Amino acid sequence: MAAHGAFHQLARPSSVGCVVRVAAWLHAGALALASPLGAQPRGPVLPPSEPEYQTRLDTVRIPMKDGVQLWGFMYQPVPKRPGEKFPVRLYYSPYRDIPTPDADLYFARRGYVDATVNIRGTGRSQGVAPEREYSEQEMVDGLEVIDWLSKQPWSNGNVGMQGNSWGGFNSLQLAMRNPPALKAIRPQHATEDLYHEDIHYLDGIRLFYGWHAYEDLMVAQSPWPDFPLTEEMFRDRFDQPPWNLLYLRNQLDGPFWRNEQRLDVNPGLITIPQLRIGGWYDAYRSSIPRALLNARGPIRAIIGPWEHRMARYQAMVDVRLEEVRFWDYWLKGRNTGVMDEPMVTAFMRRSHPPGTEMNQDLPIPGQWRGDTWPPRGQVMTRYFLRADHRLARTPAARDAVHQLNYLPGTGAAAGVLWGARQPDQRPADAYSLVYDSEPLTEPLAILGHPEAKLAVSATAKLAHWFVRLSDVAPDGSVTLITGVGINGAQRDGSMKPSYLTPGAVYHLDLKLHVTSWVFEPGHRIRIAVSNSQWPMAWPTPYPMTTSLYLGPRRGQAKTATGLPAPATQVLLPIVPLHNGIRVPAFTAALQEGQQPIVRRAPPPPGGFIRPGFDYVVDQIIRDENTATTTMIIGRPPSPDEPDHRGYARYEVSDLRPDAAVYRTEAVNRYRLPGREVVWEGVTQVRSDSVYFHYRHRRRLLENGKVIRERIWEDSMPRLFR
């Protein structure tokens, strides 16, 4: 769950931009599934709802069955006629969201009640802080919230859930519980696979992320605007254990992470319509193809060239308008024509220079295409990794073995997550096994999940493998397209981990994260294989050498199962450049001015609620005397900071891969009249060959004086880590 946050307003238009739009409608059981309104909208195609309503702001307290009240606020359209009722868009969040004077009233003006509700124990809601993300209590309360909203006198009984990141995650999970009033969902940058695709065990490998410090601090804070420091607040919030200690105690895939709420495990769970929004530079994008293939109700998805927060990319498409068309169809019974569009409308990225997280707003070249899912004409095309480091359509005539010395401090160029535009990959490729195709003579398009099949061995009992797919330009620069990692202990599945036998040959099947790309003539396809991707993946603890086995068959080498190892190869999801399917037109985003709110609840306090943690790599420091690599993200908090800051520091030595260290800090400071309240959180994790050693310190200061401090410490065995 990287960089979770509310999605109040999408990016504004630019003269150049590109969005990948995937609009897919799957009708399991044909159209036997009745629409949420009892029947699908009929009649002529109508334009989406116009911004014709005045609005008002109300705050609410929603009673739960156990007496706890959840706080929320709603931007509501003012009825034009007596008894007029409206559908509800619900955003259900722990992020201490508050109404703001410059609120985005886009949906309220179009006839939707835009409701935001603080999760129990967060923001202004009552109760004990959650024990973890997406707790059972959060889900039980969410069912009651949906029911309450549907039964209000101003409601037409239809509720839709939406949200970026956290709000997308719980939209999916609540949809799996099928509350009768929940008629459609719009998850953005979200996944239901909490083990492999969230920010704790990405690809099944332990990830420590700067976000974790803020996450633990967020739920410790007392409610705005008064920030009371009472014993009740200390008991219910400040003194509650940090979530990331719990996550470190649950290193193995299983019921803690699954709870049967995985679409690949239980594909029939979601039957209501979905509008899925993702980004090619967001870590959660691979959830969308899985949703398209497993949905048991209508589904549409939009994937654009933006990162998680969509903060730096100026979209040329009014995605909010696409959302209105979706809500109109399923919550108002208004035929907006969305069901008449191609299953997939996709914008294909084309070759371009590498970038960085600091220039997300640079345009991405490409073009639109209409398609199906899987894409029409997609052919999984084999390329073989050869002894001469070529990537070719035919396997080598002889067997070969390429070896790689494990250097745990390498791989930073691939970033902290499988997302965001990354710099030139040559620094990471220098410590990888690299295989390049010949320069292409014509454009080559891919759309879908590339796959890699590797025959490998290691001299230690535990190793990670990473595969990166990149575009090599004629000038030698290397742009990362996509990649994936695998914990070698999970080669037979994350539910059945086991150590490697040193020297034994294993066959790994890897599915790279979904992508789109068009290689231009003169460019090369590159596959890079490595054992380290610091700091995205916590290093395995043992010095070692790994081997990659190449050739038509691996001769006399045997896998751990006693079978010959197959040739190492990759399969690219090649699609035709043009397939004859029409491309629907998008509407460019408009600068819609803020409209006055007719009636306002008590005004919110000033101040910034969320931390200024930008996740941009500031420094990579290499000490050759100790073979130590240090990475710093963000900058350390300072007493003079005007708002909220966070940073993370990672350190590992190539000589001691077991002894890695991670430290992160977050500060939330609130400057009030005659009073300053500061929450601080510091987390440190260090490891040796056997244990993770965890320490978290939480501190509260008022006017510079420490009011309360708590420290949690524990040492946990590394379980196949």
PEPEMO-V947944 format. One record per backbone hydrogen bond with DSSP energy under -1.0 kcal/mol. NH is the residue of the N-H (numbers start at 1). CO is the residue of the C=O. Records with the same first field share a line. If there is no record, write none. Layout:
NH = CO / CO
This chain:
30 = 27
32 = 29
38 = 35
46 = 335
52 = 50
53 = 109
56 = 76
57 = 599
58 = 74
60 = 72
62 = 70
64 = 68
67 = 64
70 = 62
72 = 60
73 = 116
74 = 58
75 = 114
76 = 56
78 = 54
84 = 81
86 = 154
88 = 158
89 = 113
90 = 160
91 = 115
93 = 117
103 = 100
109 = 105
111 = 108
112 = 107
113 = 87
114 = 75
115 = 89
116 = 73
117 = 91
118 = 71
119 = 93
121 = 126
122 = 119
125 = 122
126 = 69
129 = 236
139 = 135
140 = 136
141 = 137
142 = 138
143 = 139
144 = 140
145 = 141
146 = 142
147 = 143
148 = 144
149 = 145
150 = 146
155 = 152
156 = 86
159 = 181
160 = 88
161 = 184
162 = 90
163 = 186
165 = 188
167 = 164
169 = 165
170 = 166
172 = 168
173 = 169
174 = 170
175 = 171
176 = 172
177 = 174
178 = 175
182 = 179
183 = 159
185 = 273
186 = 161
188 = 163
189 = 277
194 = 192
197 = 193
203 = 196
204 = 201
205 = 202
207 = 200
212 = 209
213 = 210
215 = 211
216 = 212
217 = 213
218 = 214
219 = 215
220 = 217
227 = 223
234 = 230
235 = 231
236 = 232
237 = 233
238 = 233
239 = 234
240 = 237
246 = 242
247 = 243
248 = 244
249 = 245
257 = 254
258 = 254
261 = 258
266 = 262
269 = 266
274 = 298
275 = 185
276 = 300
277 = 187
278 = 302
280 = 304
281 = 306
282 = 279
285 = 282
287 = 284
288 = 285
291 = 287
292 = 288
293 = 289
294 = 290
295 = 291
296 = 270
300 = 274
301 = 22
302 = 276
303 = 20
304 = 278
306 = 304
310 = 307
318 = 587
319 = 317
322 = 318
323 = 319
324 = 320
325 = 321
326 = 322
327 = 323
328 = 324
329 = 325
330 = 326
331 = 327
332 = 328
334 = 328
340 = 337
344 = 371
346 = 369
348 = 367
350 = 365
351 = 518
355 = 422
359 = 356
362 = 359
367 = 348
369 = 346
371 = 344
378 = 375
379 = 574
381 = 379 / 572
383 = 570
384 = 392
385 = 568
386 = 390
389 = 386
391 = 436
392 = 384
400 = 550
402 = 548
404 = 546
406 = 544
410 = 407
414 = 411
415 = 412
419 = 417
420 = 281
425 = 478
429 = 425
430 = 426
431 = 428
432 = 429
433 = 529
435 = 527
436 = 389
437 = 525
440 = 523
444 = 519
446 = 517
447 = 573
448 = 515
451 = 571
452 = 510
453 = 569
454 = 508
456 = 506
457 = 547
459 = 545
465 = 486
466 = 530
467 = 484
468 = 528
469 = 482
470 = 526
471 = 479
472 = 524
473 = 477
476 = 473
479 = 471
481 = 469
482 = 469
484 = 467
486 = 465
488 = 463
490 = 487
491 = 488
493 = 490
496 = 493
498 = 489
500 = 461
503 = 458
504 = 501
505 = 558
506 = 456
508 = 454
510 = 452
512 = 450
513 = 483
515 = 448
517 = 446
519 = 444
522 = 440
523 = 520
524 = 472
526 = 470
527 = 435
528 = 468
529 = 433
530 = 466
534 = 410
537 = 533
538 = 206
546 = 404
547 = 457
548 = 402
549 = 455
550 = 400
554 = 565
557 = 554
559 = 563
560 = 505
562 = 559
569 = 453
570 = 383
571 = 451
572 = 381
574 = 379 / 572
575 = 445
592 = 590
598 = 55
612 = 644
618 = 632
619 = 632
621 = 630
623 = 628
628 = 623
629 = 652
630 = 621
631 = 650
632 = 619
633 = 648
634 = 616
641 = 638
645 = 667
647 = 665
648 = 633
649 = 663
650 = 631
651 = 661
652 = 629
654 = 627
659 = 656
661 = 651
662 = 685
663 = 649
664 = 683
665 = 647
666 = 681
667 = 645
668 = 679
670 = 677
672 = 675
675 = 672
677 = 670
678 = 701
679 = 668
680 = 699
681 = 666
682 = 697
683 = 664
684 = 695
685 = 662
686 = 693
687 = 660
688 = 691
692 = 716
693 = 686
694 = 714
695 = 684
696 = 712
697 = 682
698 = 710
699 = 680
700 = 708
701 = 678
702 = 705
703 = 676
705 = 702
707 = 700
708 = 700
710 = 698
712 = 696
714 = 694
716 = 692
718 = 690
720 = 718
